[in-house]
Amino acid sequence: MKSAWFRVLGIFVFALVLITAQTAPASADGWYWLGSDSKYSKYFDPTSVVTVRSVTTSQGKDVATEINAWTKTTYSPEGAQETIENYGLTHLIRADQLASGYSMALVQVNPQNRTVQYLREDFYDAQGTVLWSKVDGRVKEINSQQFDEDFYGAIVDQVFRQGEMTRIKAKDRWITLWENTDSNGNVTQVTGDTSTMRMKGKNMFLWTWQEKKDSNGNVTEIQFTKRAVNLPQGTERIIRGEAWTPSAGWQTLTSDTATGRYYMIDSSSPAFAGLTRLRAYSTGYSTWVNRYRIDL
């Protein structure tokens, strides 16, 4: 009877430990610094990284599809004010309170789709008093414009060790896909973000930066878009993105631009050089573009 009781107690304690690991903030002693700028300093706790869901591929390999971890952010006065405004908390938190404090978040990463979701987020003052909390935040796709990029890279590397952070920080992260100068001297250049390149089926998904300049070197238009390129067929579609012009600023691309339809890349167009470059990249860096795949 006594041994049975201890077995039950042991199971209860083990379950409690698992629950606590996902609901309680990580130890302050475990924070690893990821980087700082004039607004923010970012940290994560490597010991808190845990795979909560995985898929077994047809080759019998277990691949993580949901990874949880704790992150921490500290703020300069400017960063604190920006954060409070972005969250709509100006009526609840003063910038000086957050600037002397910090925030912690339990995040969930999906490496196949490059997404991060904040399962829980807490903002603290200098004394450790909770100023505001939020649960079940929206799912965000990670690209070069996202605050959470370093968190994503560090967490994924902790599980897969494929060099996500190295690629994010690499000098050759962006590669030129194609460039063209028209008869009026206007230059169009399109670069691709290699950190976002990944294969699903026959499609390469990536984020691109397209910049147009007039003959005097003035930027007249920018498009930042997520694309799917069917490499064998030579077709592509714009999934979503934003466009900038001097007069309108940044605007979300309209449905006329991001229709979801695939269009043939004309072999006589400048863009065909970009298709050729992506085909070569997918071959030369096949391990990289096929990382974390579960559909092979």
N, C-alpha and C positions, 0 to 999 in steps of 0.2 A: 504493500500500500504506500509506504513512504517513497519508494523509488518511482512509482507511478506519479505521485504528487510532484516530485522534483522534475519529472519529464514534462508534465503539464506546465509547471512554472517556467521551465526553460523555454518551451515553445512560446509562452506569453511574452517573456522578456525579449526573445529574438524578434517577434513581431513588433513589439514596442520600439525596438531599436530601428527597424526598417521604416516605421511610420515617422519617427522623430527625425531620421536622416533627411526626409523629404519635406518636413514642415517647420523645422527649426533652423534659424540662421547658422551658417557655418562658423567655426571658431575663428576669431580674429587672428589667431596665430598662423592660420593656414593661408592667408592672402598672398597671392603672387601678383606683382605689379606688371601690368601689360603696357602701360604708356600714359603720358600726360601731355596736355597742351595748355593753352592759356585759360581754358574753361573747365576741363575735367581731368581727373586721374581715374584710371580704370584698373580693377583688380578682379581676379577670380580665385576660387579655392579648388585646387586640383584634387584634393581628397574628397570633395563633394560630388565629383563627376560620377554619374551612375547611368548605365544603360537600362532603361525601363521597358523598352520594347525592341525586338529584333525580328528579322525575317530569315528563314532558311532558304537559300537559293536552290536551283535545280542541281547545282554541284555539291549540295550539302554543306555550304558555308553559311554560318550565322553572321548576318550583317545588321548592325545597329540602325534602327530607324527613328528612335526617340531617345534623346540623351538629356538628363536633367543635371543642373549644376547651379551653384550659388555664385553671384557676382556682387561686386561692391563698387560704388562710385563716390568720389569726393568732388567738391565744387569750389571754384573761385566765386567771388561775388557776381561776376558777369555770368558764369555758368549757372549759378543758382537762380538768378533772375530769369534767364532764358528758359530753364527747366520749369519753373513755377508758371511762367506764362504759357508754355507749350501744353502743360497739363491743366490749365485753367484754374490754378490754385492761388491766385493773387489775393483772394479774400480769406484764405485759410493759413497761408505760410508766408513769412517774411523772408526775403533773400538772405539776410544776415543769419537767420536761424539755420537755414540749409547750408550756407557757406561754412558755418562752424560745425556742421554735422556731416551727414553722409546718407546714402541710400543703399539698400541691399535688395537683391531680387533673386527669386528662384525662377530660372528660365528653362525652357524645353527647346531643344534643337532637333531639327529634322535635316540630316545631311544630304538626303537625296533631293530635296527641294530648296536647300539653302535658306531655311526659315528659322526664326526664333519667336517663341511666344513667352511672354512674361506671365507665369502662373501665379506669382505673388510678388508684390513690390511694396517696400516699406521705406518711408523717409523719416530720418531721425534728426534731432538736434544734438548739440554737443554733449548733453547729459545722457543720451541714449533713449530719450523719450520719443515715442512714435508721434510724428506730426500728421501723417496721412498714410493710408494703405489702400492698395488696390489688388484685386484678384482677377484672374482670367482675362488678361489683356489680349489685344488683337495679335494675330499672326503676321509677322513682318518678314518679307524676303530680304536677304542680305545682299547688298551691292556696295559700291564705293561711296555712295551717299548716305549710308546708314551709320548712325552712332554706334550700333551694336556689333560692328564688323569684327573688332578685336575679340570680343567675347565669343562670337561664333567660331572664329579660327582657333582660338586656344582650346575651347571645349572639344571641338571635333578632333583636333590633334591629340588630345589626351586619350581618345579612344582608338583612332585609326593610325595616327603618326604617319600621315601622307604628305606633310609639309604644307598644310593650309596657310599657316601664318607666314612661312617663308615666301610663298607665292604672293600673298597679300602685300608684303613689304618689298617685294623684288623690284629692282629698277626697270626690268623689262616686263613688268606686269601687263602693261598695255602695249599691244603690237599693232602696227599699221596694217589694215586689211586692204585698203585701196586709196588712191589719191588721184585727182583729176583736175586739170586746169582747162577751162573752156576758152572759146575764142575771144571773150571779153576780159580775160585775165582773172576771172573769179575761180578761186581754189576751193575744192571740196575734199576733205580728208575724213576717213572713217577709221577709227581704232577700236580694237576689241579687247575686253578685259579677260585675260587668261585665267584669272582666279575664279571667274564665274563659268568658264567653259566646261560643259559636261554633256555626255551623251545619254540619250534615252531612245531606245530603238535606233532608228536611222537618223534621228534629229540631234543636232548640236544646239544646246541652249546657251546663250551668252548675252551679256549686256554690251552695247556699243555706244560710242560717243562720235557723233557726226558733226563736224564743224565746217561752216562755209565762211569764206572771207572774200571781200571784194579785191579789186586790183591794187588798192592802197593798203591792204593788210588788215582792214577793219572787219571784225566778226559781224556777220549779218544774220546768221542763224545757227542754232545748236539743237541737236536732237539727241536725247539720252533715252535709249530704248532697249527693251528686252526682246530678243529675237529667237525664233526657232528656225534653223536652217536644215533642210533635208539634204544631206550631203550627196547621196547617190543620185537623187532626182534633180538636184540643182534648183530647188525652190526654197522660198523663205516666207515667213510671216512675222509681222510685228505684233507682239502680244500686248504690250503696253509701254507707256513712256511719257516723256515730257518734252516740250519744245520751247525754245527761247528765241525771241527777237528783241531788238533794241526798243521797239515801240510797245510791245505787249508784255515783255518780261516772260516769266515761266508760265506755261499753260499745259494742262493735261491734253495729250493727243486725243483728237476726236475719233469717234467710231469710224469715220470715213478713212482715217489713216490706219487705225488698229482694228481692222475688220475681223481678224482671225482667219482670213483666207490666205492660202499659200499662193504666191506669185512666182512665175518662172523668172530666173535670173538670166537675162539676155546675154548670150555668149559674146556679143559685140559691145556690151556696155562696160564701163569702168568697174562696175560692181562685180563682174565676173572674176576679176583678179582677187577679190575678197573671198569668193567661193573657193578658188584654187588654193588660197592661203589656208583656209580653214580645213580643207581636205588634207593638205600636207601636215598641218598641226595635229589633226586627229590621228594621223599615222605615226608621226614622229614622237608624239607624246601620248600614246594610247593608254599607258598606265594612268596618267593624270586625268584624262578626260573620261575614263571609265571608273574612276574611284567611287566607292560607296554604292555601286550599282546593285540592284536586286532583280533586274529584268533580263540578265544574260542567260 
